[in-house]
Amino acid sequence: MPIYDFRCPSCSAEFELLVRSGEAVACPRCGGGDLNRLVSRVSPPGKSKALAAAGRAAAKREGHLSNF
């Protein structure tokens, strides 16, 4: 599951998400689905690490192996 940066044109929120293949992505602030994927950039220290940890926890709960 790659981490992508998104920008929501409806509310101007910028956020990063772990995205599964075929998963519909929605803005966590307004719920809008018309998002712009941003060019990858270096994230602030600790932010991507927390997202990866959340992905590992979800994989463990769902009972599948993860390559994190």
N, C-alpha and C positions, 0 to 999 in steps of 0.2 A: 504494500500500500504506500504509494508515494505521497509526500507532503507537497501541497500546492498552495500558493498565495493567491487570494482572490480579492476583488474589489466589487462592491455592490453599487451600481450606478443610482439605485433608488434612494439609498440612505448614506452613501459615501463611506460605508464601513470597509475597512481592510482587515483581513484575517487569513490565517492559514489553517488548512484542514488535512487530515489523512483521508485519502480518497480511494475507495475500493473500485475495482473495475465495474463499469456500468452503473455506479451509484449516482443517483440524482443529488446534486448539491444545492443547498438553500442557505441564504444569509441567516446567521444566528441572531441578528438584530431585528430585521424586518420580515424575514421569511421569504424574501424575493428569490426567484430562481434564475433571473437573467443576470448572471455574474460574468465579470471579466477575469480571466485567469492572467495573473501578472507574471512577468519574467522572474525567474527564481532570483532571490537575493539572499544575502546572509541575514539570518534572523538574530534577534537579540539573544545574548547568552541565556541559556536555560529554557527558552521557549520551545524549541524543537525537541529537546530532551524530554520535556513534560508530555508533548504530543506522542512521542515514541513510546513512553512508558504507558500512556493511556491505551495505545494500540496493542502493546503486549498484554495488558490486563484484559482487554476485550477478547484477544485471541485465546487467552487462558480460560476465560469464562465460557467461550463458545466451543472449547475443546479441540482446537486445531493448532497445528504447528505454525510458527511465525518465523520469519527471517529477520526479525529486528535484532 
